Amino acid sequence: MKHTKVRKINSGNEQKICTVCSIPLEIKEVGSSKGNCYRTNYNNQIYQCNTCNNKKKRICLANRRKTKTVGDSQHLRDMLEGARQRAKKNNIPYTLKIKDLRDIITESCPILGIKFELNKKNLKWNKKGNDWRTSPSLDRIVPDKGYTKDNIIIVSLMANSIKNQATPDQIQKVATFYKKLYKEKGINYG
């Protein structure tokens, strides 16, 4: 049974109180600027003001992020949700299921061979231990075909960024040019 704080008002009516910060709850209707508790929370007997409830959600998200690993169910759901939102925003097809990603995800980038890693330390990118380049990224092979099973591959964010900036021929020309230049100048690259 949930513990609910209640305050008696006027003619014996009860007013719910936020179980975290103890302020009186007033239902916030959609589109209204008044109120401090969403109706869905109130109806579901989550007696917390929006501020406390959102703080709790942020903490849960941060904890989930710390424990998420490459290819686990939460990671794949997050990738799907991001793809779904981008597809909707860009008005492109989206037909993916979690099984589609499970079938193609690997431990490392198939292009660059670098091991996939997630930002689990809750630090900003490019600080100790966090490198955006190693993060798995869902690539649309032909961008206009959208997010469909036969049009996606999971690569490192670095590989996806390179691909998104140029055509394959342009990428090849840059690679050829720099390999030649490095050789001429005696620069060792790895």
Wavefront OBJ file of the C-alpha trace (Angstrom):
o trace
v 0.000 0.000 0.000
v 1.328 3.435 -0.994
v 1.936 6.039 1.678
v -0.033 9.195 0.831
v 0.092 12.503 2.614
v -3.353 14.053 2.973
v -4.453 17.426 4.321
v -8.025 18.012 5.514
v -9.579 21.126 3.994
v -12.914 22.892 4.414
v -15.866 20.518 4.625
v -13.909 17.345 5.292
v -12.512 17.127 1.728
v -8.982 15.853 1.388
v -6.169 17.485 -0.530
v -3.207 15.380 -1.643
v 0.282 16.529 -0.677
v 3.518 15.826 -2.556
v 5.118 12.829 -0.838
v 8.572 14.342 -1.389
v 8.386 18.082 -0.700
v 4.977 18.284 1.038
v 3.448 21.037 -1.102
v -0.293 20.799 -1.851
v -0.998 19.196 -5.226
v -3.134 20.918 -7.821
v -3.897 19.014 -11.024
v -2.364 20.610 -14.109
v -4.604 20.279 -17.148
v -3.112 20.040 -20.646
v -2.402 23.513 -22.008
v -2.946 25.200 -18.652
v -0.288 27.219 -16.872
v -1.860 26.461 -13.477
v -1.266 23.359 -11.424
v 1.754 21.402 -10.280
v 0.774 17.756 -10.749
v -0.021 16.145 -14.093
v -3.397 14.406 -14.190
v -1.784 11.098 -15.243
v 0.425 11.130 -12.134
v -2.541 11.978 -9.926
v -4.808 9.334 -11.474
v -2.034 6.734 -11.162
v -1.646 7.675 -7.495
v 1.824 9.098 -7.982
v 1.384 11.897 -5.513
v 4.408 13.979 -6.423
v 4.577 17.490 -7.797
v 5.974 17.804 -11.316
v 9.300 19.142 -10.030
v 9.879 16.167 -7.702
v 8.594 13.646 -10.256
v 10.858 15.015 -13.022
v 13.850 14.981 -10.669
v 13.144 11.319 -9.879
v 12.934 10.526 -13.617
v 16.278 12.279 -14.283
v 17.954 10.263 -11.509
v 16.503 7.000 -12.887
v 17.706 7.910 -16.389
v 21.215 8.713 -15.108
v 21.359 5.404 -13.187
v 20.121 3.492 -16.220
v 22.739 5.191 -18.373
v 25.507 4.110 -15.988
v 24.524 0.451 -16.205
v 23.602 0.307 -19.903
v 25.932 -1.778 -22.077
v 26.368 -2.057 -25.824
v 23.672 -4.280 -27.294
v 21.569 -4.734 -24.155
v 17.810 -4.301 -24.392
v 17.829 -0.762 -22.998
v 20.564 0.338 -25.388
v 18.704 -1.071 -28.393
v 15.399 0.504 -27.277
v 17.153 3.854 -26.950
v 18.625 3.495 -30.454
v 15.193 2.611 -31.846
v 13.530 5.565 -30.133
v 16.149 7.963 -31.494
v 15.712 6.559 -34.999
v 11.926 6.756 -34.740
v 12.081 10.414 -33.718
v 14.513 11.289 -36.539
v 12.342 9.443 -39.067
v 9.263 11.337 -37.936
v 11.104 14.675 -38.002
v 12.522 14.038 -41.496
v 9.396 12.307 -42.844
v 11.226 9.133 -43.879
v 10.201 5.464 -43.532
v 10.646 3.682 -40.200
v 9.816 -0.012 -39.776
v 12.472 -1.237 -37.325
v 11.951 -3.643 -34.445
v 14.356 -4.446 -31.622
v 15.052 -7.856 -33.237
v 16.360 -6.086 -36.359
v 19.064 -4.406 -34.279
v 19.865 -7.552 -32.271
v 20.523 -9.348 -35.564
v 23.156 -6.850 -36.747
v 24.899 -5.384 -33.687
v 28.487 -6.465 -33.106
v 31.115 -5.675 -30.467
v 33.102 -3.402 -32.759
v 32.703 -1.117 -35.761
v 32.693 -3.195 -38.962
v 34.415 -0.330 -40.823
v 37.094 0.948 -38.434
v 37.431 -2.101 -36.175
v 37.213 -0.033 -32.977
v 35.402 -1.556 -30.007
v 32.009 0.015 -29.296
v 31.726 1.844 -25.969
v 29.000 3.877 -24.303
v 29.294 6.983 -22.164
v 28.652 5.253 -18.826
v 30.618 7.488 -16.498
v 28.076 10.299 -16.718
v 30.812 12.685 -17.821
v 30.807 15.100 -20.706
v 32.106 13.767 -24.014
v 35.845 14.027 -24.637
v 36.652 14.001 -20.923
v 38.392 11.103 -19.204
v 37.025 7.805 -20.474
v 34.388 9.168 -22.849
v 34.977 9.234 -26.566
v 32.100 10.004 -28.934
v 33.917 8.263 -31.789
v 33.484 4.793 -30.251
v 29.755 5.099 -29.653
v 27.557 2.783 -31.773
v 25.522 4.650 -34.369
v 22.621 3.542 -36.550
v 23.484 4.378 -40.159
v 21.005 4.545 -43.030
v 22.939 3.130 -45.973
v 20.800 5.121 -48.430
v 19.465 8.043 -46.366
v 16.238 8.556 -48.366
v 15.173 4.922 -47.843
v 14.834 5.577 -44.128
v 15.146 3.220 -41.189
v 14.240 -0.166 -42.627
v 15.772 -3.562 -41.883
v 17.551 -3.811 -45.250
v 18.849 -0.227 -45.140
v 20.656 -0.013 -41.794
v 24.015 -0.911 -40.334
v 25.461 -0.212 -36.881
v 28.836 1.516 -37.133
v 30.908 3.778 -34.900
v 29.794 7.371 -34.684
v 33.150 8.342 -36.161
v 32.580 6.180 -39.271
v 29.019 7.464 -39.601
v 30.213 11.080 -39.304
v 32.799 10.574 -42.037
v 30.226 8.914 -44.310
v 27.693 11.687 -43.735
v 30.132 14.399 -44.838
v 31.102 13.034 -48.252
v 30.396 10.520 -50.990
v 32.354 7.239 -51.074
v 34.435 8.590 -53.989
v 35.291 11.769 -52.057
v 36.252 9.738 -48.995
v 38.493 7.538 -51.165
v 40.167 10.595 -52.740
v 40.901 12.086 -49.307
v 42.330 8.752 -48.106
v 44.493 8.344 -51.204
v 45.759 11.928 -50.978
v 46.731 11.726 -47.317
v 48.319 8.290 -47.602
v 50.525 9.663 -50.385
v 51.282 12.896 -48.475
v 52.173 11.050 -45.263
v 54.451 8.696 -47.185
v 56.214 11.615 -48.903
v 56.746 13.427 -45.606
v 57.712 10.274 -43.703
v 54.783 10.604 -41.322
v 53.813 7.408 -39.575
v 50.046 7.021 -39.127
v 48.187 4.260 -37.389
l 1 2 3 4 5 6 7 8 9 10 11 12 13 14 15 16 17 18 19 20 21 22 23 24 25 26 27 28 29 30 31 32 33 34 35 36 37 38 39 40 41 42 43 44 45 46 47 48 49 50 51 52 53 54 55 56 57 58 59 60 61 62 63 64 65 66 67 68 69 70 71 72 73 74 75 76 77 78 79 80 81 82 83 84 85 86 87 88 89 90 91 92 93 94 95 96 97 98 99 100 101 102 103 104 105 106 107 108 109 110 111 112 113 114 115 116 117 118 119 120 121 122 123 124 125 126 127 128 129 130 131 132 133 134 135 136 137 138 139 140 141 142 143 144 145 146 147 148 149 150 151 152 153 154 155 156 157 158 159 160 161 162 163 164 165 166 167 168 169 170 171 172 173 174 175 176 177 178 179 180 181 182 183 184 185 186 187 188 189 190
